Amino acid sequence: MASKLLRAVVLGPPGSGKGTVCERIAKSFGLQHLSSGQFLRENIQAKIPVGEMQSLEKGLLVPDHVFTFLSLLPLGFPRTLGQAEALDRICELDLVISLNIPFETLKDRLSARWIHPGSGRVYNMEFNPPHVQGIDDVTGEPLIQREDDKPEAVAGRLRKYKDAAKPVIELYKNRGILHSFSGTETNKIWPYVYTLVSNRIPPIHAEEAN
């Protein structure tokens, strides 16, 4: 079988469902999902200044030079214009998917979100709860809710994302590779994303579109 290659990134604010969409794309099309957040977690023991790694723990945007350094090995998501420009020097993107989710939906999702700190696995107490409340399904370890996922912190977090992402989105829009999808439910957005990607490479699991 000929190898398939599609260089794509998924952009979206915290809680927009980026991880879910990426996992479905990977499964449906036989692609590899490379998550910037996971790469940062895996490099938590690397020689990166403690203060900069604390920004990851707090859910803040990681400094460009840290992200760029880590993304030289595995490909990550560009979250700022500086990161997008660094990514340009590594590879040429074929496709950029932007998820536009209403503020109230994001606030509700983030406020109900709990994570497994070791792996980054995300649970939502409303639509994707763990089998046992407060416990990770895989390891049996405790879940945590980050301080910045609490309602009073969400608004500021989303504003920071919007300010940082605006020039990135404009960059890819001007190149003609940006495709935006709006909605409140990932399951309803997914079929449109699936169709878009299907026009680029053949799927291996057609049932994933349903």
C-alpha positions in Angstrom: 0.0 0.0 0.0 1.3 3.4 -0.9 2.1 5.6 2.1 -0.3 8.5 2.7 0.9 12.0 3.7 -1.2 14.9 4.7 0.3 17.8 6.7 -2.5 19.4 8.5 -3.1 21.2 11.8 -6.3 21.8 13.8 -6.7 25.2 15.4 -9.2 26.1 18.1 -9.6 27.6 21.6 -9.4 25.6 24.8 -12.3 23.2 25.0 -13.1 23.3 21.3 -12.6 19.6 20.7 -9.3 19.7 18.8 -8.1 16.5 20.4 -11.3 14.6 19.5 -11.3 15.8 15.9 -7.6 14.9 15.5 -8.1 11.4 17.0 -11.0 10.8 14.6 -9.0 12.0 11.6 -6.1 9.7 12.6 -8.4 6.7 13.0 -10.4 7.3 9.9 -7.5 8.0 7.5 -4.7 6.1 9.0 -2.7 9.2 9.9 -0.6 10.0 12.9 -1.9 12.5 15.5 0.9 14.6 16.8 -0.3 16.7 19.8 1.7 19.7 20.9 0.4 19.4 24.4 1.5 15.8 24.7 4.9 16.7 23.4 5.3 19.3 26.0 4.2 16.9 28.8 6.7 14.3 27.5 9.4 16.9 27.7 8.5 18.1 31.2 11.8 16.7 32.4 13.9 18.3 29.7 16.2 21.2 30.3 13.5 23.8 30.0 13.3 26.7 32.6 10.9 25.8 35.4 9.1 29.1 35.0 8.3 28.3 31.4 7.1 24.8 32.1 4.8 26.3 34.8 3.0 28.2 32.1 2.0 24.8 30.7 0.8 23.6 34.0 -1.4 26.7 34.3 -2.8 26.3 30.8 -1.1 29.5 29.5 0.5 29.9 26.0 4.0 28.4 26.0 6.7 30.8 24.9 7.4 30.6 21.2 11.1 29.6 21.6 10.2 26.7 23.8 7.5 25.5 21.5 9.7 25.9 18.4 12.5 24.0 20.0 10.2 21.0 20.8 8.5 21.1 17.5 11.7 20.6 15.6 11.4 16.9 16.3 7.7 16.2 16.4 5.3 18.4 14.5 3.0 20.4 16.8 0.1 22.9 16.5 1.1 26.6 15.8 -0.6 28.6 18.5 1.0 32.0 17.8 2.3 33.7 14.6 5.9 33.1 15.7 5.2 29.3 16.0 3.4 29.3 12.6 6.5 31.0 11.0 8.8 28.4 12.6 6.6 25.7 11.3 6.9 27.1 7.8 10.7 26.4 8.1 10.0 22.7 8.9 7.3 21.8 6.4 4.6 23.1 4.1 1.1 22.6 5.4 -1.6 21.1 3.1 -4.6 21.9 5.3 -5.6 24.0 8.3 -8.9 23.3 10.1 -10.2 25.9 12.5 -12.9 25.1 15.0 -15.2 28.0 16.0 -17.2 27.3 19.1 -19.4 29.8 21.0 -18.0 31.3 24.2 -20.8 29.9 26.4 -20.3 26.4 25.1 -16.5 26.6 25.7 -17.1 27.9 29.2 -19.5 25.1 30.0 -17.1 22.5 28.6 -14.0 23.8 30.4 -15.9 24.1 33.7 -16.9 20.4 33.5 -13.5 19.2 32.4 -11.1 17.0 34.4 -7.8 15.7 33.3 -5.3 12.9 34.0 -2.1 15.0 34.5 0.3 12.2 33.5 -1.2 11.5 30.1 -3.3 14.6 29.4 -6.4 12.4 29.0 -9.5 14.7 29.2 -12.9 13.8 30.7 -16.0 15.9 30.7 -18.4 15.3 33.6 -21.4 16.0 31.3 -20.8 13.9 28.2 -17.6 11.9 28.7 -17.3 11.1 32.4 -14.8 8.5 33.8 -16.1 5.1 34.8 -15.4 6.0 38.4 -15.9 9.6 39.4 -12.5 11.4 39.9 -10.5 8.4 38.7 -8.7 7.9 35.3 -10.1 4.9 33.4 -6.7 3.6 32.3 -4.3 4.1 35.2 -6.7 4.3 38.2 -4.9 7.5 39.2 -6.8 10.6 40.5 -8.0 13.2 38.1 -7.6 16.9 38.6 -9.4 20.1 37.6 -7.0 22.8 36.6 -7.4 26.2 38.2 -7.8 27.9 34.7 -10.7 25.6 33.9 -12.8 27.2 36.6 -15.4 29.6 35.3 -13.8 32.7 36.7 -10.6 32.0 34.8 -12.0 30.8 31.5 -12.9 34.3 30.1 -9.3 35.5 30.4 -7.9 32.4 28.9 -10.2 32.5 25.9 -9.3 36.2 25.3 -5.6 35.3 25.3 -6.2 32.6 22.8 -8.2 34.9 20.5 -5.6 37.6 20.5 -2.7 35.1 19.8 -4.6 33.1 17.2 -6.0 35.9 15.1 -2.9 36.6 13.0 -2.3 32.8 12.7 -5.8 32.3 11.2 -5.3 35.3 8.9 -2.0 33.9 7.7 -3.5 30.6 6.7 -6.7 32.2 5.3 -4.6 34.3 3.0 -2.8 31.2 1.8 -6.1 29.6 0.9 -5.6 26.5 3.1 -7.9 27.5 6.0 -11.2 25.8 6.5 -13.4 26.9 9.3 -16.2 24.9 11.0 -18.7 26.4 13.5 -21.0 24.7 15.9 -21.7 23.6 19.5 -21.2 19.8 19.2 -18.2 18.0 17.9 -20.3 15.1 16.6 -22.2 17.6 14.3 -19.0 19.3 13.1 -17.2 16.0 12.4 -19.0 14.9 9.3 -18.0 18.1 7.5 -14.4 17.7 8.6 -14.5 14.1 7.4 -15.8 15.2 4.0 -13.1 17.8 3.7 -10.2 15.4 4.5 -11.8 12.7 2.3 -11.3 15.0 -0.7 -7.6 14.9 0.0 -6.9 11.3 0.9 -9.0 8.1 0.9 -10.4 7.0 4.3 -9.8 3.6 5.7 -12.9 3.6 8.0 -15.8 5.0 6.0 -18.1 4.3 9.0 -16.4 7.1 10.9 -18.4 9.7 9.0 -21.6 8.5 10.5 
